[in-house]
Amino acid sequence: MKIALLQTDMAWENKQVNLQYFTDKINALPDDVQLAALPEMFSTGFSMQPGKWAETEEGTTLKWLRKTAVRKRLAIAGSIIAEEDGRYFNRLFFVFPDGSYQKYDKRHLFSMSEEPLHYTAGRQRLVVEYGGWRICPLICYDLRFPVWSRNYGGVYDLLLYVANWPAARINAWDALLPARAIENGCYAAGVNRCGQDGAGVPHNGHSQIIDCKGTVIAAAGNAEATLIASLSLEKLHTFREKFPAGKDADSFVLNG
């Protein structure tokens, strides 16, 4: 599977500008890209004003995602500010090339930015089946919590993180992405934004695609970039057969 990570700056709380910008970026992708990943809250930036910017599933941004996926015949993953039953979520949509979609609500809300005061945490992990791959999409701060991403029973092949990870803690991002790939025997891909957001927080990218051995296949620097890489299920399965570390893992049940 060929995937693309779109590392970009974003216009602060300006959906119209951001959607046009990502339209141009996706239009420029090669035709054989099967999955494009966009940063966390790609249409607004990491805003703590959900009452102003939240959308239902009938809103502009999901309609744009579905229309773009169908037109370009590829899957798209990215999170937005969503509203459901009077509550707000940092919600990732995985949109398939036929316009159908699945969703995941961010589990670990970033308390240092007061995210838990504005958003409701998700309670269920998602594993998507697409093109013969099993993909587990997660959001930013989730990266710090390995129990949530544990590939117990080998249920997924690719961990996909969408993020607004700040420059001040980029060393943690660089360390944890390969750790998640190694410990879970999977590919890991993380797309981060760059540029300064409307709250004055600088971000410096470092989007990466990593194989199951922790080897970096593709990596971006601090500026805007589109990372494209081909992932191999055959190589992944061969590695798992030769080194089935998962069978020796501790068993556990996650509550809450």
C-alpha positions in Angstrom: 0.0 0.0 0.0 1.3 3.4 -0.9 0.5 6.1 1.7 1.0 9.9 1.9 1.5 12.0 5.0 0.6 15.7 4.4 2.8 17.8 6.8 1.6 21.4 6.6 1.1 24.6 8.4 -2.6 25.5 8.8 -4.7 28.7 8.9 -5.9 29.2 12.4 -9.6 28.6 12.8 -10.2 29.1 9.1 -12.0 26.1 7.5 -12.4 27.6 4.0 -8.7 28.3 3.6 -7.6 25.0 5.1 -9.9 22.9 3.0 -8.8 24.6 -0.2 -5.2 24.2 0.9 -5.6 20.4 1.4 -7.6 20.1 -1.8 -4.5 21.4 -3.6 -2.2 19.1 -1.7 -4.3 16.0 -2.4 -4.8 16.9 -6.0 -1.0 16.9 -6.4 -0.6 13.4 -5.1 0.4 10.6 -7.5 -2.6 8.5 -8.7 -1.3 5.4 -7.1 -1.5 6.7 -3.5 -4.1 4.7 -1.6 -4.2 6.5 1.7 -3.6 10.2 2.6 -3.3 11.2 6.2 -3.9 14.8 7.4 -2.8 16.4 10.7 -5.0 16.6 13.8 -7.9 19.1 13.6 -6.7 19.9 10.0 -9.6 22.2 9.2 -9.1 24.6 12.2 -5.9 23.9 14.1 -5.9 22.7 17.7 -8.7 25.0 18.9 -10.2 25.0 22.3 -13.3 26.7 21.0 -15.5 23.7 19.9 -18.7 25.7 20.5 -17.7 27.9 17.7 -16.2 25.4 15.2 -17.7 22.0 15.9 -19.6 20.2 13.1 -22.0 17.4 12.9 -21.6 14.6 10.4 -23.7 16.7 8.1 -21.1 19.5 8.2 -18.8 21.0 5.6 -15.6 19.2 6.5 -16.9 15.6 6.4 -18.7 16.3 3.2 -15.4 17.6 1.8 -13.6 14.5 3.0 -16.1 12.2 1.4 -16.3 14.1 -1.9 -12.5 14.3 -2.1 -12.0 10.6 -1.3 -14.5 9.6 -4.1 -13.0 12.0 -6.6 -9.4 11.0 -6.0 -10.2 7.3 -5.4 -8.2 7.0 -2.2 -8.8 6.8 1.5 -8.3 9.9 3.7 -7.8 10.1 7.5 -7.8 13.2 9.6 -9.4 14.6 12.8 -11.8 17.5 13.2 -13.9 19.1 15.9 -17.1 17.2 16.0 -20.4 17.6 17.8 -22.8 14.8 18.8 -25.6 14.8 21.3 -24.5 18.1 22.7 -20.9 17.0 23.3 -17.7 17.8 21.5 -15.1 15.3 20.3 -11.7 15.4 18.7 -12.9 12.9 16.1 -10.9 11.2 13.4 -12.7 10.1 10.3 -11.3 7.4 8.1 -13.0 7.9 4.8 -12.9 5.2 2.1 -12.7 5.7 -1.6 -16.4 5.0 -2.0 -17.3 7.8 0.5 -18.2 5.6 3.4 -16.4 6.2 6.7 -15.6 5.0 10.2 -14.7 7.2 13.1 -12.5 7.3 16.2 -12.7 9.7 19.1 -9.4 10.7 20.8 -9.0 8.7 23.9 -6.3 10.7 25.7 -7.1 14.4 26.0 -4.2 16.7 26.6 -4.9 18.2 30.1 -2.1 20.8 29.9 -4.0 22.6 27.1 -7.4 22.1 29.0 -8.6 19.8 26.2 -10.6 17.7 28.7 -12.5 20.8 29.7 -13.9 21.2 26.2 -14.0 17.7 24.7 -15.3 14.3 25.6 -12.8 11.4 25.6 -13.4 8.4 23.4 -13.9 5.0 24.9 -13.4 2.6 22.0 -10.4 1.9 19.7 -10.9 1.5 16.0 -9.3 -1.0 13.6 -10.1 -0.3 10.0 -9.9 -2.9 7.2 -8.8 -1.3 3.9 -7.0 -2.8 0.9 -6.1 -5.9 2.7 -4.6 -3.9 5.6 -5.8 -3.6 9.2 -5.2 0.0 10.3 -5.4 1.4 13.8 -5.8 5.3 13.6 -5.0 7.3 16.8 -4.6 10.9 17.6 -1.6 12.8 18.9 -1.4 12.5 22.7 -2.5 8.8 22.4 1.1 8.2 21.3 2.3 8.5 24.9 0.1 5.6 26.2 1.3 2.2 25.0 -1.4 0.1 26.6 -4.1 1.8 24.4 -2.2 0.9 21.3 -1.1 -2.6 22.3 -1.4 -5.0 19.3 -2.6 -7.8 21.5 -3.4 -10.8 19.3 -1.9 -9.0 16.2 -5.2 -7.3 15.3 -3.6 -4.5 13.1 -0.8 -4.0 10.7 -0.4 -0.2 10.7 -0.6 2.3 13.5 -1.5 5.7 12.1 -1.2 8.9 14.2 -2.5 12.3 13.3 -1.0 15.1 15.4 -0.4 18.7 16.4 2.7 17.7 18.4 4.6 20.8 19.6 8.2 21.5 18.9 9.1 21.7 22.6 8.5 18.0 22.9 9.5 16.7 19.5 12.2 14.4 21.0 9.4 12.4 22.6 7.6 12.1 19.2 10.8 11.0 17.6 11.4 8.3 20.2 7.9 7.0 20.7 6.9 6.5 17.1 9.6 3.8 16.5 9.0 2.4 19.9 5.3 1.8 19.0 6.3 0.1 15.8 8.8 -2.2 17.5 6.7 -3.2 20.4 3.6 -3.9 18.3 5.3 -5.6 15.4 3.7 -3.2 12.9 4.3 -0.3 10.7 3.8 3.1 12.4 3.1 6.4 10.6 2.8 9.8 12.2 1.7 13.0 10.5 2.4 16.2 12.4 1.8 19.8 11.5 4.4 22.5 11.2 4.2 26.3 11.8 2.9 28.3 14.7 -0.7 28.0 15.7 -3.1 30.7 16.9 -2.3 30.0 20.5 1.4 30.8 19.8 2.6 27.2 20.0 5.3 26.3 17.4 5.3 23.0 15.7 8.1 21.5 13.7 6.7 18.5 11.9 9.0 15.4 11.9 6.3 13.3 10.3 7.6 9.8 9.8 6.9 6.4 8.4 8.6 3.5 10.3 8.7 -0.3 9.7 8.2 -3.1 12.2 11.9 -3.1 13.1 12.0 0.5 14.0 13.7 1.6 10.7 12.6 5.0 9.4 11.4 4.5 5.8 10.6 8.2 5.2 10.9 11.3 7.4 10.2 15.0 7.0 12.1 17.9 8.6 10.7 21.1 10.1 9.0 22.5 7.0 6.0 21.6 4.9 6.4 18.3 3.1 4.5 15.4 1.6 5.9 12.0 2.6 5.1 9.1 0.3 6.1 5.5 1.0 5.1 2.0 -0.1 4.4 -0.5 2.7 4.7 -4.3 2.3 2.3 -6.7 3.9 4.5 -9.6 2.7 7.6 -8.2 4.5 5.5 -7.6 7.6 4.2 -11.1 7.7 7.6 -12.6 7.0 9.0 -10.7 10.0 6.2 -11.7 12.3 6.7 -15.4 11.3 10.4 -15.2 12.1 10.0 -13.1 15.2 6.6 -13.7 16.8 7.3 -11.8 20.0 3.6 -11.1 20.5 3.0 -14.7 21.7 5.2 -13.9 24.7 3.3 -10.7 25.6 1.5 -10.2 28.9 -2.2 -10.6 28.7 -4.5 -7.9 30.2 -8.0 -6.5 30.0 -8.3 -2.7 29.5 -11.1 -1.2 31.6 -12.6 2.3 31.6 
